[in-house]
Amino acid sequence: MSAAIEADVAIVGAGIAGASAAAMLAARCRVVLIEREAQAGYHSTGRSAALWSASLGDANVRALTVGSRPFFDAPPQGFAEHPLLVPRGVLEVAAEDARSALDAKVEACRVLSPGVARLSPAEAADKVPVLRIEGLAGAFWEPEAADMDVAALHQGFLRLARARGAGVLLGAEVLGLARDGGAWRIETPAGDVRAAIVVNAAGAWADELARLAGAAPAGLVPCRRTGLIVPLPPGTAAASWPLFGDIAESFYARPEGGRLMVSPADETPMPPCDVQPDELDVAIAVDRLETATTLRVTRIDRRWAGLRTFAPDRLPVVGFDPVIEGFFWLAGQGGYGIQTAPAMAELAAALLLDDRVPEVLLDLGLEREAVRPGRASVAAN
Ligand SMILES: Cc1cc2nc3c(=O)[nH]c(=O)nc-3n(C[C@H](O)[C@H](O)[C@H](O)COP(=O)(O)OP(=O)(O)OC[C@H]3O[C@@H](n4cnc5c(N)ncnc54)[C@H](O)[C@@H]3O)c2cc1C
C-alpha cells in the first residue's frame, strides 16, 4: 500500500467554497484539496446565475456579500486576466399587494448598499422597456449588483492554492474518514490522505460527508434551481438591461450574450445528485416571463439545473463541529455561495487557524453565533 499524502488540512470538495478556502489556508499551512469529480466546479459552482447582489439573504449573508466585494474589485495581482465583476444592477418589480415588502426591502438593503432605491413603475420601464407595468406599486433598484466571472474566480482560487503549495486531487471521492492517532485518515480511490483537520466543503453532500465522519448532520437541504437561455427578438437592445424579476421571487431574467437567461426561481428539495432540469419548471419560467413582459419565447436554446443547499435557517454553517474533533464545516451556502466565497474563505481561515472572526466582517454585522455549527436550528436535525 502506498504511503498516505500528509497535510495539515484536507478540504473535501473543490467547488468555489473548497477552492477559495484552499487558497486562503495554503498561505499558512499544508493543504490538500480533494474532489470526487474529474473536473472541479462540475456541480453547483458551474451552474449558477453568476450575479453578485447584496440584497439577497439576511443581514449576515449581506455582511458576507459586502465583505467579499473588495476582493472582487481588487483581487491579488495576476489572479484573473479581466475584471471579476461587470456592472449589471438588479430591478425587482412589486405588485400593489407587495407594497410593504418593497418598502421593507429598500430599507433593509440600504444599510449596506447606499445606492438602493425605490423606483416608480415608469422608471422601471425605462430600464427594461419590455416590462408590463400596469398594476405595479413600484420597483426595488440595486445599482451596485454585478455580473461575476465565476469561472475566472474559481480558476483563480485553484491557481492561487496550487501556487501556495496546495495539492489538488481530482477523481478522488472520499469514501472513508476515520480518526487515527490524533489525525484523520481519508480514503479515496486516488490514494489516502492523512490530515489533522478535515474541512467539509462538499456542497449538497456536506451532510453525507458529516455522517461518514461520525458527525451529526446539519439538516442541509439541497434544492433544485433551473436556468434557461432563450433568444430575444432581433434588434432588441438588451445589453444594458439589469437583471429583472419580481420582489416575490417568482422569476428572474437577465441578458446574456445577446440572449436572455431566465429562471423560475424554483426551489425543489431533493437528495444530493447530478441534478437535471424538469420540463415543468422550464414551462413555468417561460410562462412567468411572458406574463411579466411583452416578450414571447419562440425557442429554448439551453436548459440546466443546479442545487442550492440550505440549512434550516438559510444561513451558512462555518466552524468546527461541536462534537467531532478536527471536523470543520464550510457548508450551507444556499444561493449566495459564489458572491460570498472570498469572505467565507477568510472567515473559515480565521476560525480554523486563530479561533476568531475577521474584524471587518464583525463591523459589517456578521454574528459568529448565526453561522456556528451546532446552533439551535442546525442541532435540531
Ligand atoms: C441555478 C443557480 C443559480 C445560482 N445563482 C447564484 C448567484 O447568482 N450568485 C451566487 O453567489 N450563488 C448562486 N448560486 C449558488 C452557488 O452556485 C452555490 O452556493 C455554490 O456554487 C456552492 O459552492 P460549493 O463549493 O459549496 O458547492 P459545489 O460547487 O457543489 O462543490 C461541492 C463539491 O464537493 C464535491 N464532493 C461532494 N462529496 C464529495 C466526496 N465525498 N468526496 C470528494 N468530493 C466530494 C462535489 O463533487 C462538488 O464538486 C446559484 C445556484 C444555482 C443552482
PDBQT file of the ligand as one rigid body, heavy atoms in Angstrom, charges set to zero:
ROOT
HETATM    1  C1  LIG A 401     -29.336  27.998 -10.828  1.00  0.00    +0.000 C 
HETATM    2  C2  LIG A 401     -28.457  28.540  -9.720  1.00  0.00    +0.000 A 
HETATM    3  C3  LIG A 401     -28.222  29.900  -9.643  1.00  0.00    +0.000 A 
HETATM    4  C4  LIG A 401     -27.339  30.413  -8.677  1.00  0.00    +0.000 A 
HETATM    5  N1  LIG A 401     -27.040  31.728  -8.716  1.00  0.00    +0.000 NA
HETATM    6  C5  LIG A 401     -26.114  32.239  -7.851  1.00  0.00    +0.000 A 
HETATM    7  C6  LIG A 401     -25.714  33.578  -7.958  1.00  0.00    +0.000 A 
HETATM    8  O1  LIG A 401     -26.168  34.309  -8.844  1.00  0.00    +0.000 OA
HETATM    9  N2  LIG A 401     -24.789  34.055  -7.054  1.00  0.00    +0.000 N 
HETATM   10  C7  LIG A 401     -24.236  33.240  -6.103  1.00  0.00    +0.000 A 
HETATM   11  O2  LIG A 401     -23.409  33.708  -5.323  1.00  0.00    +0.000 OA
HETATM   12  N3  LIG A 401     -24.609  31.951  -5.985  1.00  0.00    +0.000 NA
HETATM   13  C8  LIG A 401     -25.529  31.424  -6.845  1.00  0.00    +0.000 A 
HETATM   14  N4  LIG A 401     -25.889  30.105  -6.743  1.00  0.00    +0.000 N 
HETATM   15  C9  LIG A 401     -25.392  29.311  -5.620  1.00  0.00    +0.000 C 
HETATM   16  C10 LIG A 401     -23.964  28.828  -5.824  1.00  0.00    +0.000 C 
HETATM   17  O3  LIG A 401     -23.857  28.187  -7.081  1.00  0.00    +0.000 OA
HETATM   18  C11 LIG A 401     -23.599  27.858  -4.692  1.00  0.00    +0.000 C 
HETATM   19  O4  LIG A 401     -23.866  28.447  -3.438  1.00  0.00    +0.000 OA
HETATM   20  C12 LIG A 401     -22.107  27.494  -4.721  1.00  0.00    +0.000 C 
HETATM   21  O5  LIG A 401     -21.729  27.076  -6.008  1.00  0.00    +0.000 OA
HETATM   22  C13 LIG A 401     -21.811  26.406  -3.715  1.00  0.00    +0.000 C 
HETATM   23  O6  LIG A 401     -20.453  26.066  -3.861  1.00  0.00    +0.000 OA
HETATM   24  P1  LIG A 401     -19.854  24.784  -3.153  1.00  0.00    +0.000 P 
HETATM   25  O7  LIG A 401     -18.409  24.786  -3.435  1.00  0.00    +0.000 OA
HETATM   26  O8  LIG A 401     -20.331  24.753  -1.745  1.00  0.00    +0.000 OA
HETATM   27  O9  LIG A 401     -20.606  23.550  -3.856  1.00  0.00    +0.000 OA
HETATM   28  P2  LIG A 401     -20.246  22.685  -5.225  1.00  0.00    +0.000 P 
HETATM   29  O10 LIG A 401     -19.833  23.615  -6.295  1.00  0.00    +0.000 OA
HETATM   30  O11 LIG A 401     -21.397  21.828  -5.455  1.00  0.00    +0.000 OA
HETATM   31  O12 LIG A 401     -18.966  21.894  -4.749  1.00  0.00    +0.000 OA
HETATM   32  C14 LIG A 401     -19.025  20.821  -3.830  1.00  0.00    +0.000 C 
HETATM   33  C15 LIG A 401     -18.085  19.756  -4.350  1.00  0.00    +0.000 C 
HETATM   34  O13 LIG A 401     -17.926  18.722  -3.370  1.00  0.00    +0.000 OA
HETATM   35  C16 LIG A 401     -17.661  17.537  -4.077  1.00  0.00    +0.000 C 
HETATM   36  N5  LIG A 401     -17.899  16.393  -3.187  1.00  0.00    +0.000 N 
HETATM   37  C17 LIG A 401     -19.048  16.057  -2.571  1.00  0.00    +0.000 A 
HETATM   38  N6  LIG A 401     -18.886  14.941  -1.844  1.00  0.00    +0.000 NA
HETATM   39  C18 LIG A 401     -17.596  14.550  -2.012  1.00  0.00    +0.000 A 
HETATM   40  C19 LIG A 401     -16.834  13.470  -1.517  1.00  0.00    +0.000 A 
HETATM   41  N7  LIG A 401     -17.350  12.527  -0.699  1.00  0.00    +0.000 N 
HETATM   42  N8  LIG A 401     -15.532  13.376  -1.884  1.00  0.00    +0.000 NA
HETATM   43  C20 LIG A 401     -14.966  14.313  -2.702  1.00  0.00    +0.000 A 
HETATM   44  N9  LIG A 401     -15.662  15.360  -3.200  1.00  0.00    +0.000 NA
HETATM   45  C21 LIG A 401     -16.962  15.476  -2.862  1.00  0.00    +0.000 A 
HETATM   46  C22 LIG A 401     -18.633  17.593  -5.234  1.00  0.00    +0.000 C 
HETATM   47  O14 LIG A 401     -18.256  16.733  -6.299  1.00  0.00    +0.000 OA
HETATM   48  C23 LIG A 401     -18.599  19.070  -5.609  1.00  0.00    +0.000 C 
HETATM   49  O15 LIG A 401     -17.723  19.325  -6.685  1.00  0.00    +0.000 OA
HETATM   50  C24 LIG A 401     -26.752  29.543  -7.701  1.00  0.00    +0.000 A 
HETATM   51  C25 LIG A 401     -27.022  28.184  -7.765  1.00  0.00    +0.000 A 
HETATM   52  C26 LIG A 401     -27.837  27.678  -8.766  1.00  0.00    +0.000 A 
HETATM   53  C27 LIG A 401     -28.056  26.174  -8.824  1.00  0.00    +0.000 C 
ENDROOT
TORSDOF 0
